[in-house]
């Protein structure tokens, strides 16, 4: 993470990231923060997969009627793309 911070934000960003990681380790929150990071890294792609699957299946199951939620999903997809 520090190398990525250095690449994207320079030396000050890398120092800030290193300080944050050091404080987490010093205060004993390292394990809890790594558990949180692993949960986020697994759950976010899984949720995106489910939303994408819903976007692909809903038009076929609803027929010619367009569900109201598909407009919101399409708008979100256009913003993120």
PyMOL commands that set and color helices and strands:
alter all, ss='L'
color gray80, all
select helices_A, chain A and resi 2-9+11-27+30-62+68-80
alter helices_A, ss='H'
color red, helices_A
deselect
rebuild
show_as cartoon
